Amino acid sequence: MSWIGEALETGAQEVIEEASVLVTGRGAAAIAAVPNEVILEQVRKTLQLLVDTLGQGEESELLGHWEAVGRDCSEGGIALAEVPDATDVLKRAIWTVMERRVESGQVDFKDLVESMMDVESILADCRVAMIRSYLGSRAVEETATSARLEAMHSLTELLSTESDKYQVFQALVDKAAEITGLSRCTLLVFGEDGSLEPVASNFADSMEHLRAIPDGLEAALAGAVRKGVPLVVERGSGQDPGSALEDILDLYRTPTVLIAPLKTDVKPHGVMLLDEARDGKFSDEQVQLAMAVAQQAAIAIEKSDLLRDMEKRLKHMAAIGIVARTLPSYLDPRQQLHGLLEIATAIVKADRGAILLPDEMFGVLSVASRVGPEDWDAEGPALLAVAKWVYENGEPASLEKGVKDPRFPLVQAGVEASITAPLTVRSKSVGAIYVGTAAPGARYDDDDLELFNNFAAQSAISVENTQLYERLQDTYLGAIGSLAAAIEARDPYTVGHSARVTQYAVAIAESMGLPQENIEELRLAGLLHDLGKIGVPDRILNKPGRLTEEEYSAIKMHPALSMRIIEPLPHLGNIIPIIYHHHEHYDGSGYVDGKVGEKIPLGARIIAVADAFEAMTSDRPYRTALSRDQAMTELRRNAGSQFDPRIVAHFLDLLDKTTQGALE
C-alpha cells in the first residue's frame, strides 16, 4: 500500500472529523435535499473503499458504490444538481489532514501533491460513475414509458453504462441490426475536422469500402443528417439530392439502403446505414425503429462526449484545486515560487522546472526560482528563447526532443519533453513557467498542455497578488517607519530605538522558528510599539531625573494610547495585543493589565525582551548605557520574573553566537 493509503487508514477518524466540520459549515440551503448524516455516511464509506482501492489498485468496488448512489438518487427523485458531492468533501478533508503531516515533517510536500493527484483522480472517477449511472437510470425509466420501444431496453442500458466509445459504437450497430431486423448496419460519425468517418460495422469489408467517401457524397450525407429525417435511397429514386446519394449504393455495395441520421438538438453526430444487401422495401416499423435507435445513439454519443469532457475537467479542477488551496499559505515570495514549481512538476510528472519573471526596468526575463538536478542549466539560451516567445505572445509551447518547431527554428530541446506556459493576468503576461522531463520516451499531449496552461493561469493571479502585496508592504512599512522616526525625533536619546527593537525581535522570532506571518506581525509591532508616546509630554519623556508617581502613570498610558491610534486600522488588528501588552511582566507585576506567564501574548513577550535590551544598551537622560555584557547579565537576572525565560535563552544564545555589530 502507498504511504497515503496507510496514512488514511490510520488517520481515518481525523479525516471524518474534518469532513464533519466541512459538512456542518456548508449551511442548510446548500444541502437541503440530503441530510448531513447521509453525506457523512457517504464520506465514511467512500474513505473505507478508497483505502482498499489504494491498497489493491482496483476501483471496481468503489465505482460500483457510486453507481448505486447515482441510481438511488435518480429513483428517489433527487435533482442531479442536489446530489451531495461527498467526494469533494472527502478530498478537502484529506488535504487538510495530510497538510498537517507536511507541517510536522512526516511527509514531503511534493510527495503529498503527487499522491493527492492520484486520490483526486480516483474521486473524480467516482463522481463520473455516479453521474453516468444517474443519467442512465433516467434514460431507462423514460424509454420504458413507450411500449413501442420496449425492444430497445437492452440497448439503452448498454449505452448508459458503457464508457469506451468504440465499444459503444460496436454495440450500437449490433443492437441496431437486431432491433430493426435488418442484417447489415454501419455507423459513421463526424470527426473533429467535420468529415464523416466509419467507426463500426457488423459485417466485413464495409469499413474499408467507406474510408474514402467522395466529397459530393459526403456533403449529401451531411445534408441528410442535418435534416434529421430518415431517407431510403434506391437507384432511380430521383430524390433531391438523390443523384449524389445514389453513389452510396455503389460504395456500400447494395441496391437499396436506409439512412438514419444521428442528431440531437445540440448538433449532428453521424449517420447509420442499414440494409439487407438486396432489393426490397423497408417497412414503416423498421424505419421507425431505426430512427429510435439513431436518436438513442445520438444522445448516448453526446452524453459520452460530455462525460469524457467532464471527467477531464474534474481532474483538471482537482489539480487546480490543489493550487488554490496551497498558494494562499505562502507569504514569502521565494517560498511561493518554489511551492508553485513543486506542484507544477508533480501534476505533469516533470523532473525540473523554472519560473521566469521580468525585471522592473527593462522587462528582461530571468530565473526567479528553479527546481531539478543540480547540473541542470535553468538559464540556458534555449529555455530563455522559448520563455521569451511565450511571455511576449501569451501562448504556451510544448517541445519534444528531435522534433523541430517552426516557431523556434534554432532551438534544440535539451530534455525529452517540456512545456512552457505564460503567467497571464487580464491578458497581460507577468512571467513564464517551464517544466521538463528527461525520462526516455516521455511526451506531453494536448491534455497535459491544457492542464498546465490552466495551472499557469491560476498561478499567475497568485504571483501578481504577491507582487502587489510586496509593493504595498514596502510602501506601508516605509510610512510606518517614517511615523516612528518622527515620534522618536522628539527625544534625541531614542532615535533609532524602534528600528533596533524590531531587528532584535525579528531575530528572536526567527531563531524560535515562528511562522513567517508571525514574524511580519512582530516587524510591524516593533516599529509601532511606542506609538502612544506621542501623547506623553516632552517634559516627562526627556526628564533627566527620577519620575514622580504621576509622571510614571502618564508613561504607563502609552500602550493604551498606541492601541487607540491603531484600532481604526483593521489590517493592524493582529498586532494590537502585542503592543498593548509589551510592558507586562512574566510574574504579573507589569502593566497595563498585570497578565502572567503564557497569558501574555508571545509577541508581546518577545518585544519586552528586545525593548529592554535596546533600552539598557542606549544612553538615556537619566543614565549612561550599560555594556553588552552588563545588559545580558540583567536579562539573565530577570528571566522568570520580568521576562519569559525561554525567550531570554533564545536571545542570549543569539548574542553569544553573533558579534555586536552583526546583530545590533
HUZI-V751565 format. One line per field, one symbol per residue. phi: phi as a letter, one per 30 degrees, with the letter a starting at -180 (. if undefined). psi: psi as a letter, one per 40 degrees, with the letter a starting at -180 (. if undefined). burial: b if it has 9 or more other C-alpha atoms within 8 Angstrom, else e. Layout:
phi: ???
psi: ???
burial: ???
//
This chain:
phi: .dddddddddceddddddddddddddjdddbddbdedddddddddddddddddddcibceddddddddddddddddiddedcddddddedddddedddddddddidbdedddddddddddddddeddddddddedddddddddddcddcedcedddddddcdcdddddddddddddddddicdcbbcbbddddiddbdbaacbdiddddcdcdeeddddddddddddibdbccbdididcceddddddddddibdabcccdcbcddadclaccbaciadlccdedddddddddddddddddddddddddddddddddddddddddcdedccdeddddddedddedddchccaaaccbddddciddbdcaabkedddddcdddddddddddddcibdbcbbdicdcedbdcccddbdaabbbdccbhicdclbbbbabcdeidbccdddddeddddddddeddddddddddddddddddddddddddddddbedcdiedddedddddddddddideedddddddddddcdcedddcceedddcddcddddddddddddddddeddddedcddcedceddddcdcdcecjccbccidbhdddeeedddeeddddddddcbdbecaddddddddddddddcdjcdcddddedddddddddbdeddcd
psi: iiddddddddfdddddddddddddedidddfddhiddddddddddddddddddddefheddddddddddddddddeehideehhgddddddddddddddddddeediidddddddddddddddddddddddddddddddddddeehddfdeedddddddddhdhdddddddddddddddeehdhhihhihadeeihhheiieiieddddedghidddddddddddddeiihhhihedeihgddddddddddefidiihhhihhaddiidaihhiaefiiiihiddddddddddddddddddddddddddddddddddddddddddddeehdhdddddddddddddddefieiiihhiiiddeehiihdiiiaidehgefiddddddddddddefiihhiihehihddgdehhheidiihhiihhhfehheaihiiiiehheiihadddddddddddddddddddddddddddddddddddddddddddedhddehedddddddddddddddefiiddddddddddddededeedehiddddehdahiidddddddeeddddddddddegdeeddedddddeeeiideeeaidefihbeehidddddddddddddddeiiideiiiiiddddddddddehdcdihddddddddddddeiidddd.
burial: eeeebbebbeebeebbebbbebbeeeeeeebeebebeebbebbbebbbbbbbbbbeeeeeebbbebbbbbbebbbeebebebbeebbebbbbbbbbbbbebbeeeebeebebbbbbbebbbbbbbbbbbbbbbbbbbbbbeebbeeeebbebbebbbbbbbbeebebbbbbbbbbbbbbbebbbbbbbbbeeeeebbbbbbbeeebbebbeeeeeebbebbbebbbebebeebbeeeeeeebbbbbbbbebbebbbbbbbbbbbeeebbbbbbbbbbeeeeeeeebbebbbbbbbbbbbbbbebeebeebbeebbbebbbebbbeebeebbebebbbbbbbbbbbbbeebbbbbbbbbbeeeeebbbbbbbeeeeeebeeebbbbbbbebbeebebbbbbbeeeeeeeeeeebebbbbbbbbbbbeeebbbbbbbbbbeeebebeeebbebbbbbbbbbbbbbbebbeeeeeeeeebeebbeebbebbbebeebbebbbbbbbbbbebbbbeebeeebbebbbbbbbbbbbbbeebebebbebeeebeeebbebbbbbbbbbbebbbeeeebbebbbbbbbbbbbbbbbbbbebbbbeebbebbbbbbbbbebbbbbbbbbeeebbeeeebbeebeebbbbbbbeebbebbbebbeeeeeeebe
//
